[in-house]
Amino acid sequence: MTQVSHQQWGQVPGLGSVDMWTLQSPQVRVEVLTLGAIIRSVSCRGKHGQMEDIVLGYDNLEGYVSDKRYLGAVVGRVANRIAKGHFVVEGKEFQLDTNNGPNALHGGLHGFNKAVWLAAEVEGGVILSHTSPDGDQGYPGELQVSITYTLQGETLTADYRARSTKTTPINLTNHSYFNLAGQGVADIYDHEVSISAQSYLPVDDTSIPTGEIRPVEDTPFDLRAPVPVGIRLKNVPGLGFDHNFCLCSPRDDWTERHAARVLHPPSGRVLEVSTSQPGVQFYTANVLDGSIRGKGGVTYGKHSAFCLETQNWPNAVNQASFPDCLLRPGDEYHHVTCFTFTTV
């Protein structure tokens, strides 16, 4: 059985009170904030029984309010990048604020990560809901969105749903940063990662996919068999991994697929991810630079964590050959991602 409880955690000026919800199963403990639907912590056991919090975050609400790295948050209305913040839907042009060089990133300057969501208990978890008004951050249509986090044994499930009054691009994900050795450990070089992808998306110098769908065979992006992160990072161009791995073909049917597995051999902790989404962005915290002071006063540096952001392919609204990212009136957006925490 999963125990569910909640308490007030603080106040955000102009937005009201923020609650922290706790989901506790015999194996795993998860803390969720109503600010940004943030996963504040995930505590699980290693092979010798020791509990560790494996998600980066902050000790207090002020840290999350001022955070610019999306630690633990749900990002939207459109996760990842939209080239030049520009797209056309049904013949109408839309221009978003750009907040990542020339591009729009993770929903804009005040995306879903900065909203205080409504929360209610469900069996084994919590449902968080938010209304994004027509024109919010430049996006068309009023969007009613919910995410349900449920914890069953070793598995945390995130169930995303949304409806819109106008046709809009949408792409929702959770941006948790994991370190299976424990949050605050210096790096993830001793982790072993595998991703169930036959292809990936090369990017330009602003991290926008070029449009090519490239096979991973004979590239540093071939993660189909487990590889140590530290060794493979030496062969990846740029600062590290920040790329979409294609879990299916663009027009494949909706189904839940295995996406990734990460093992930390010293502790024995394993994270397995499955999702209905067509892609997963593997990110190795390339721009964390030690300036963030996180939980317990530790600083988070480059490569101190990894993200597995299950999502549609980046900039899909501007790439006709990518999976469709448009939500139309009368339709429901629905995706599921499962995170399973075990040991070996």
Buried (B, 14 or more C-beta within 10 A) or exposed (E): EBEBEBEEBBEBEEEEEBBBBBBBBEBBBBBBBBBBBBBBBBBBBBBEEEEBBBBBBBEEBEBBBEBEBBBBBBBBBBBBBBBBBBBEBEEEEBEBEBBBEEBBBBBBBEBBBBBBBEBEEEEBBBBBBBEBEEEBBBBBBBBBBBBBBBBBBBBBBBBBBBBBBBBBBBBBBBBBBBBBBBBBBBBBBBBBBBBBBBBBBBBEEEBBBEBEBBEBEEBBBBBBEEBBBBEBBEEBEEEBBBBBBBBBEBEEEEEEBBBBBBBBBEBBBBBBBBBBBBBBBBBBBBEBEEEBEBBEEBBBBBBBBBBBBBBBBBBBBBBEEBBBBBBBEEEEBEBBBBBBBBBE
